[in-house]
Amino acid sequence: MKSIITTALLGLAGLANSAHAAMVVLSSNPATWRVENYENDRVVLWYTGVPCSQGQLVFGPNFTKSDLSRFWITYSMVRTSGVKMFVYYDNADAPARCVITSFGIDAGQ
């Protein structure tokens, strides 16, 4: 059992060093963000403060229309209530692009 745990921990440590493990969290009041909806359900966040060009965050290819609807609802709610929103994103390709992997309301502000 001990060797299984050790192997699992070493595997996780290896992932942390890979290029795909550049996960970062942004926790912010999105009042200064520009959220733009483009053709084909493409949504882009601008001026968020992330290290990508003009603070740009994009949604990954696995996000569905339902995910984007939940984003718009969450974003609208935090904008009107003044609470913070968190966005996890992958910055492995920064500054070319930062890809959103998860988002939600930051209740621990």
Steps between C-alpha positions, in 0.01 A plus 500: 500500500784735590663445159170576323471832685864583428453419130186714486675794666797473265261494206329813624836669552590416141178657378577816692820536301345443158400778261135401531494563873523879483165547673452842661207657682374855458271630774361842426199725488429491126374859484796602282491197270372530147298193404440461130282249317605409146349282227468127559458536877855624553538708818817692584588684822726806460694719748486244781856555619632160389839486320351437156463765233269776627403281795319263267339179623330257260287192559646164404351281227327273752268772632141446393218746439369408845839585653500837325144567622610424856794735452270785387269441797791488746665805347174701506433403860843598629495827303175606662586375851860624515646167613809343348509238230776242460630369171746216469700519181792331329781740417736248337469693172522850653527767377342357182191369678359412842227236497221491760454158659258586783317793657269583789407736782773570754313476830819532703566866427 
